[in-house]
Amino acid sequence: MVRIPSSAPGQPGQPHPNGDAVLSTQPSRQAERFDKPVILRQSPRWSRAVVWSIVGVTVATLGWACLAKFEEAVPAQGKLEPKGMVQPVQAPVGGVVQAVYVQEGQAVQAGDRLLSFDPQATQAQLTSLETIRTKLQQENAYYRSQLADQGDVAIPETMAPGMVQLTSNRAALVAENALYRAQLAGDANGASLPPAQRERLQAANAELNSRLSIAQLEVDQLRRQLTQTQAQLANAREALRVNQDILVRIGPLAEKGAIGEVPYLQQEQEVNNRQTEVNRLVEEVQRLELAIVQAQEKFNNTQVASQDDLQKRIAANDNQIANIDSQLTKTILENDKRLQEVESQIAQLQQTLQYQELSAPVSGKVFNLKANQPGYVANSTEPILEIVPADALVARVFITNRDIGFVQEGMPVDVRIDSFPYSEFGDVKGTLTHIGSDALPPDEIHPQYRFPADVTLEDQVIVINGQPVQLQSGMSLSANIKTRPKRVIMIFFDLFTRKIDSLRTGR
């Protein structure tokens, strides 16, 4: 309701200029001007126009959303790398760097010298190891000659005193056994023995012969005594027989009294004496026979005892020789093991001397040069530097496991270099040329499964202020892989679908 001033008294009411409102007045006689309520009614044409405008815009928007398409893109992160792999360069063996011939970022050709190593320390080690090898070889040759009883090999000057004494003892034991075996064989000359051993053999034979001679002399003496005693026994028995005959003959005469009793008793006593003498001589013969047997056994035992003693000495010496041989064999095995280690070290040092100069395996630029000055100690497990090949750069990116479904080789890619803002310098076009066959596991940098992919760039430069600037290896980038055209309406449909799914799965 709106209040408006009324017309003057006596004047009829005028229609409103817009014609949309009807003015109703009532003359008043009490006042010249007064307010009256007015009702304004909106025209239906405006409301219809607004409604139809909204409907038209909505229909047009829906139609455009259903018909219009846009390129769906999959984002990927990565960096620029040479088409060929970066070539790490490491020393085949460790060493001290003597000279460096390149600098960080320097372009090199395949075969160019990169650096050289100091050969002095390596040569000194090689000389020392060769000396050790010669010493071990000489020792083992001497030990083997001793085991083979070959005494014509000289004792190495560098051999340990204990081993010298051990081998000397073995040689002495072997010589003694040769002497003892010559004695057992009855070799009187010992022509195969050394002069010293020959003298010992002659002395031992003389001593044995002396003892055997003494034993034989005793046997001979006893035999002579036995012969004499046997002769005395024969005489005694003959005298006993004669006296017994006399006693038998005078016995009847004594009984008849032809002779006196005293002569008879004297003859009887003589017979008894003769019998006693015979008995004594019989016992003496038996004693001498036993003594002869014992003396003969002593003679035989002297020779047998000498042989037994020689055999026992040989056995004892053989036992000691076996112990010494065991120690020598153990020492030979230890030396052989040490020789293998020394040979391996010598071969490694010889290889080190062959690789005193390190050359570039490929052409490219020097990168990550660690040995930037002489004195750097290099080892064979870590690269000294890397060479970036002078090939075209490719964008190596990683595609998440969620986005890999529609990605295929040959798809166009927009590559945006992080060093050059896209809003100012634009992007670089490319093509997806390779996708990894399997996903890489998560790591500290990439917490999700991802597929490696390569993008070939159409240009290797980016234009800045009208000037081309060469792209460099290692630049980080963002890539948008254009997978397929998609209608705009599908954006709203996907949002609606996700909302419905969230309502279904929500608690």
C-alpha positions in Angstrom: 0.0 0.0 0.0 1.4 3.4 -1.0 0.2 6.8 0.0 0.2 9.6 -2.7 -1.0 13.2 -2.6 -4.6 13.8 -3.8 -5.6 16.3 -6.5 -7.0 19.8 -5.6 -10.7 20.0 -4.5 -13.0 20.2 -7.4 -10.5 18.5 -9.8 -11.2 15.1 -11.1 -8.7 12.2 -10.5 -6.1 11.6 -13.3 -5.0 8.1 -14.3 -1.5 7.0 -13.3 1.1 7.4 -16.1 1.9 3.7 -16.2 -1.7 2.7 -16.4 -1.1 -0.1 -14.0 -2.8 1.3 -11.0 -6.3 2.7 -10.5 -6.5 5.9 -8.4 -9.6 6.3 -6.3 -10.2 9.6 -4.7 -12.8 11.1 -2.5 -13.2 14.8 -2.2 -12.9 16.2 1.2 -14.2 19.2 2.3 -12.1 19.6 5.4 -8.6 19.7 4.0 -7.0 20.6 0.7 -4.3 17.8 0.7 -4.5 14.4 2.3 -3.1 10.9 1.7 -5.0 8.0 0.3 -4.1 4.2 0.2 -3.1 2.9 -3.2 -2.7 -0.8 -4.3 0.0 -1.5 -7.1 -0.4 -4.7 -9.2 2.6 -6.1 -11.1 2.1 -6.8 -14.7 2.2 -10.6 -15.6 4.4 -10.0 -18.6 7.5 -9.4 -16.4 7.1 -12.6 -14.4 6.6 -14.6 -17.5 9.7 -13.1 -19.1 11.8 -14.0 -16.0 10.5 -17.5 -15.8 11.0 -18.2 -19.5 14.5 -16.7 -19.3 15.4 -19.1 -16.5 13.9 -22.0 -18.4 15.7 -21.0 -21.6 19.1 -20.7 -19.9 18.6 -24.0 -18.1 17.6 -25.8 -21.3 20.5 -24.2 -23.2 22.9 -25.1 -20.5 21.7 -28.7 -20.3 21.8 -29.0 -24.1 25.4 -27.6 -24.2 26.4 -29.9 -21.3 25.0 -32.9 -23.2 26.6 -32.0 -26.5 29.8 -30.2 -25.5 32.9 -32.4 -25.0 36.3 -31.8 -23.3 39.5 -33.7 -23.2 39.9 -35.8 -20.0 43.5 -35.8 -18.8 45.5 -37.9 -16.4 48.0 -36.1 -14.3 51.5 -37.5 -13.9 54.7 -36.2 -12.2 58.3 -36.8 -13.3 61.4 -35.2 -14.7 63.4 -34.8 -17.9 66.0 -37.5 -18.6 68.1 -38.5 -21.6 66.6 -41.0 -23.9 69.6 -43.2 -23.2 70.2 -44.2 -19.5 72.6 -42.1 -17.5 75.9 -44.0 -17.5 77.5 -44.3 -14.1 81.3 -44.5 -14.2 83.2 -46.4 -11.5 86.7 -47.7 -11.1 87.1 -51.4 -11.8 89.3 -51.5 -8.7 90.0 -49.0 -5.8 92.8 -46.5 -5.9 94.0 -43.0 -5.2 93.2 -40.4 -7.9 96.3 -38.8 -9.3 94.9 -36.4 -11.9 91.4 -35.3 -13.0 91.0 -34.2 -16.6 87.3 -33.2 -16.7 85.0 -30.8 -14.8 81.4 -30.9 -13.8 79.1 -30.4 -16.8 82.0 -30.8 -19.4 81.1 -32.5 -22.6 83.1 -35.6 -23.4 83.3 -38.1 -26.2 83.5 -41.8 -25.8 87.1 -42.8 -25.0 88.2 -39.4 -23.6 90.4 -39.6 -20.5 88.5 -38.8 -17.3 91.0 -39.3 -14.6 94.1 -41.3 -13.7 95.2 -43.2 -10.5 98.4 -43.1 -8.6 100.4 -46.3 -9.4 103.0 -46.1 -6.7 101.1 -47.6 -3.9 99.7 -50.3 -6.1 103.2 -51.2 -7.5 104.6 -51.4 -4.0 101.8 -53.7 -2.9 102.4 -55.8 -6.0 106.1 -56.1 -5.4 105.5 -57.1 -1.8 103.0 -59.7 -2.7 105.2 -61.2 -5.4 108.0 -61.5 -2.8 105.6 -63.3 -0.5 104.5 -65.6 -3.3 108.1 -66.5 -4.2 108.9 -67.2 -0.5 105.8 -69.5 -0.1 106.6 -71.3 -3.4 110.2 -71.9 -2.3 109.1 -73.2 1.1 106.6 -75.6 -0.3 109.1 -76.9 -2.9 111.6 -77.5 0.0 108.9 -79.2 2.2 107.8 -81.5 -0.7 111.4 -82.4 -1.4 111.8 -83.4 2.2 108.7 -85.5 2.1 110.1 -87.2 -1.0 113.4 -87.7 0.7 115.2 -85.5 -1.8 118.0 -83.8 0.0 119.3 -81.9 -3.0 117.0 -78.8 -2.5 118.6 -75.9 -0.7 117.0 -74.5 2.4 115.2 -71.2 1.7 116.8 -68.3 3.5 113.4 -66.9 4.6 112.2 -70.1 6.2 111.4 -69.9 9.9 114.0 -71.4 12.3 111.5 -73.8 13.8 110.7 -75.3 10.4 114.5 -75.5 9.6 115.0 -77.5 12.8 112.0 -79.7 12.0 113.2 -80.6 8.6 116.8 -81.1 9.9 115.4 -83.5 12.5 113.5 -85.4 9.8 116.6 -85.7 7.6 118.6 -87.0 10.5 115.8 -89.6 11.3 115.7 -90.7 7.7 119.5 -91.1 7.6 119.4 -93.1 10.9 116.8 -95.4 9.4 118.9 -96.0 6.3 121.8 -96.9 8.6 119.7 -99.3 10.6 118.3 -101.0 7.5 121.8 -101.4 6.2 122.7 -103.1 9.5 119.7 -105.4 9.2 120.6 -106.3 5.7 124.1 -107.2 6.7 125.6 -104.6 4.5 129.2 -104.4 5.7 130.3 -101.6 3.4 127.3 -99.2 3.2 128.3 -98.0 -0.3 124.9 -96.3 -0.8 125.3 -94.3 2.5 126.9 -90.9 3.0 130.5 -91.0 4.4 129.4 -90.2 7.9 126.7 -92.8 7.9 129.1 -95.3 6.4 131.5 -94.8 9.3 128.7 -95.2 11.8 127.7 -98.5 10.0 131.2 -99.8 10.2 131.5 -98.9 13.9 128.1 -100.6 14.6 129.1 -103.7 12.7 132.4 -103.8 14.5 130.7 -103.5 17.9 128.2 -106.2 17.0 130.9 -108.5 15.7 132.9 -108.0 18.9 129.9 -109.1 21.0 129.3 -112.0 18.8 132.9 -113.0 18.9 132.9 -112.9 22.7 129.8 -115.1 22.8 131.3 -117.5 20.3 134.5 -117.7 22.3 132.6 -118.6 25.4 130.8 -121.4 23.5 134.1 -122.7 22.2 135.7 -122.7 25.6 132.8 -124.6 27.1 132.9 -127.1 24.3 136.6 -127.7 25.0 135.9 -128.1 28.7 133.1 -130.5 27.8 135.5 -132.6 25.7 138.0 -132.7 28.5 135.4 -133.6 31.0 134.0 -136.3 28.8 137.5 -137.8 28.5 137.9 -137.7 32.2 134.5 -139.3 32.6 135.5 -142.1 30.3 138.7 -142.7 32.3 136.8 -142.6 35.5 134.3 -145.1 34.3 137.1 -147.4 33.1 138.8 -147.1 36.5 135.5 -147.8 38.2 134.9 -150.9 36.1 138.4 -152.2 36.9 138.0 -151.6 40.6 134.6 -153.2 40.6 136.1 -156.3 38.9 138.8 -156.4 41.5 136.2 -156.0 44.3 134.1 -158.8 42.8 137.1 -161.1 42.5 138.5 -160.6 46.0 135.0 -160.8 47.5 135.0 -164.7 47.7 138.6 -164.7 48.9 137.7 -162.4 51.7 134.8 -164.6 52.6 137.1 -167.7 52.7 139.7 -165.8 54.7 142.2 -166.0 52.0 142.8 -162.3 52.3 142.3 -160.0 55.1 139.2 -157.8 55.6 141.1 -154.6 55.4 142.2 -155.0 51.8 138.7 -155.9 50.9 137.3 -152.7 52.6 140.0 -150.6 51.0 139.0 -152.0 47.6 135.4 -151.3 48.3 136.2 -147.7 49.3 138.2 -147.3 46.1 135.2 -148.5 44.1 133.0 -145.9 46.0 135.5 -143.2 45.3 135.6 -144.1 41.7 131.8 -144.0 41.5 131.8 -140.6 43.2 134.2 -139.4 40.6 132.1 -140.8 37.8 129.0 -139.1 39.2 130.9 -135.8 39.6 132.1 -136.0 36.0 128.7 -136.9 34.7 127.2 -133.8 36.5 130.1 -131.7 35.1 129.3 -132.9 31.6 125.7 -132.1 32.1 126.6 -128.7 33.4 128.9 -128.0 30.5 126.3 -129.2 28.0 123.8 -126.8 29.5 126.3 -124.0 29.6 127.1 -124.6 26.0 123.4 -124.5 25.1 123.1 -121.3 27.1 126.2 -119.8 25.5 124.9 -120.7 22.1 121.6 -119.1 22.9 123.4 -116.0 24.1 125.3 -115.9 20.9 122.1 -116.2 18.9 120.3 -113.8 21.1 123.1 -111.3 20.7 122.4 -111.2 17.0 118.6 -111.3 17.4 118.6 -108.7 20.1 120.7 -106.4 17.8 118.1 -106.9 15.0 115.2 -106.3 17.4 116.8 -103.2 18.7 117.4 -101.9 15.2 113.8 -102.6 14.2 112.5 -100.8 17.4 114.7 -97.8 16.6 113.4 -97.8 13.0 109.8 -97.9 14.2 110.4 -95.1 16.7 112.1 -93.0 14.0 109.2 -93.8 11.5 106.7 -92.6 14.1 108.7 -89.3 14.6 109.0 -88.9 10.8 105.2 -89.4 10.4 104.6 -86.7 13.0 107.0 -84.4 11.2 105.4 -85.2 7.8 102.0 -84.4 9.2 103.3 -80.9 10.3 105.0 -80.4 7.0 101.8 -81.4 5.1 99.7 -79.0 7.2 102.2 -76.2 6.6 102.1 -76.9 2.8 98.3 -76.8 2.8 98.4 -73.5 4.8 100.9 -72.1 2.3 98.9 -73.2 -0.6 95.8 -71.5 0.8 97.9 -68.4 1.4 99.3 -68.7 -2.1 95.8 -68.7 -3.6 94.9 -65.5 -1.6 98.2 -63.9 -2.7 97.6 -64.9 -6.4 94.1 -63.3 -6.2 95.5 -60.1 -4.8 98.3 -60.0 -7.4 95.8 -60.5 -10.2 93.7 -57.7 -8.7 96.6 -55.4 -8.5 97.8 -56.2 -12.0 94.3 -55.3 -13.2 94.5 -52.1 -11.2 97.7 -51.2 -13.0 96.0 -51.9 -16.3 93.2 -49.5 -15.4 95.3 -46.6 -14.2 93.5 -44.3 -16.6 89.7 -44.2 -16.7 88.0 -43.3 -20.0 84.5 -42.2 -20.9 82.4 -45.2 -21.9 79.9 -43.0 -23.9 79.6 -39.5 -25.2 77.8 -36.9 -23.0 78.2 -34.5 -20.2 80.0 -35.1 -16.9 77.5 -35.1 -14.0 77.9 -35.7 -10.3 81.7 -35.7 -10.3 82.9 -36.8 -6.9 86.6 -37.1 -7.7 87.0 -33.3 -8.3 90.6 -33.1 -7.2 93.7 -35.4 -6.8 93.9 -37.5 -3.7 90.4 -38.8 -3.8 90.2 -42.4 -2.7 88.0 -44.4 -5.1 86.5 -47.8 -4.5 85.0 -50.3 -6.9 81.5 -50.2 -5.4 80.5 -46.5 -5.8 80.5 -44.5 -9.1 83.1 -41.7 -9.3 81.0 -39.7 -11.8 78.1 -40.1 -14.2 77.8 -39.2 -17.8 74.5 -37.9 -19.2 74.2 -39.1 -22.8 73.9 -36.4 -25.5 70.6 -37.9 -26.6 67.2 -36.2 -26.9 65.4 -35.7 -23.6 62.3 -37.6 -22.7 59.9 -37.0 -19.9 59.9 -40.0 -17.5 56.7 -39.8 -15.5 54.9 -42.1 -13.0 51.2 -42.8 -13.5 49.2 -43.9 -10.4 47.5 -47.2 -10.3 44.1 -45.5 -10.2 44.7 -43.5 -13.4 46.3 -46.2 -15.5 43.1 -47.8 -16.8 42.5 -45.6 -19.9 46.1 -44.7 -20.6 47.6 -46.2 -23.7 50.7 -45.6 -25.7 50.4 -43.0 -28.5 48.2 -40.6 -26.5 49.0 -36.9 -26.7 50.6 -35.3 -23.6 50.9 -31.7 -22.4 54.2 -31.4 -20.6 54.6 -28.4 -18.2 58.1 -27.7 -17.0 58.1 -26.6 -13.3 61.0 -24.2 -14.0 58.9 -22.3 -16.5 55.4 -21.3 -15.3 52.7 -22.6 -17.6 50.7 -19.3 -17.5 53.7 -17.4 -18.9 55.6 -19.8 -21.0 53.1 -22.5 -21.9 53.8 -26.2 -22.2 55.6 -28.6 -24.5 53.7 -31.1 -26.6 54.6 -34.7 -26.5 53.4 -38.3 -27.1 53.2 -41.2 -24.7 55.6 -43.8 -26.2 56.1 -46.3 -23.4 54.3 -47.7 -20.4 55.8 -50.0 -17.9 54.5 -53.6 -17.9 54.2 -53.8 -14.1 53.6 -51.4 -11.3 56.5 -50.3 -9.1 56.1 -50.9 -5.3 55.7 -47.9 -3.0 58.8 -46.3 -1.5 59.7 -43.3 0.6 59.3 -40.8 -2.3 56.3 -42.5 -3.9 53.9 -43.9 -1.3 51.6 -45.5 -3.9 51.9 -48.1 -6.6 52.8 -46.5 -9.9 53.6 -47.3 -13.5 56.7 -45.8 -15.2 56.1 -44.2 -18.5 58.1 -42.3 -21.2 56.9 -39.2 -23.1 58.7 -38.2 -26.3 58.8 -34.4 -26.6 58.1 -32.6 -29.9 60.5 -29.8 -29.0 63.7 -29.9 -27.0 63.5 -26.1 -26.3 61.1 -23.7 -24.7 60.7 -20.1 -26.0 61.4 -17.3 -23.5 61.2 -13.7 -24.7 61.4 -15.0 -28.3 64.6 -16.9 -27.6 64.7 -20.7 -27.5 66.1 -22.1 -24.3 67.5 -25.7 -24.2 65.8 -28.0 -21.8 68.1 -29.7 -19.3 68.2 -33.2 -17.9 66.8 -33.4 -14.4 64.1 -30.7 -14.7 60.9 -31.6 -12.8 57.7 -31.5 -14.7 53.9 -32.1 -14.6 52.3 -34.0 -17.5 48.7 -34.1 -18.5 47.9 -37.3 -20.6 44.9 -36.7 -22.8 43.0 -40.0 -22.5 39.6 -39.5 -24.2 36.9 -36.9 -24.9 34.2 -36.6 -22.3 30.8 -34.8 -22.3 30.4 -32.0 -19.7 27.2 -33.5 -18.4 29.3 -36.5 -17.2 31.0 -34.3 -14.6 27.7 -33.6 -12.9 26.6 -37.3 -13.4 29.9 -38.5 -11.7 29.3 -36.0 -8.8 25.8 -37.3 -8.4 26.9 -40.9 -8.6 29.6 -40.4 -5.9 27.1 -38.7 -3.7 24.7 -41.6 -4.1 27.5 -44.1 -3.4 28.5 -42.1 -0.3 24.9 -42.2 1.0 24.8 -45.9 0.4 28.0 -46.7 2.2 27.6 -44.1 4.9 26.7 -45.1 8.5 
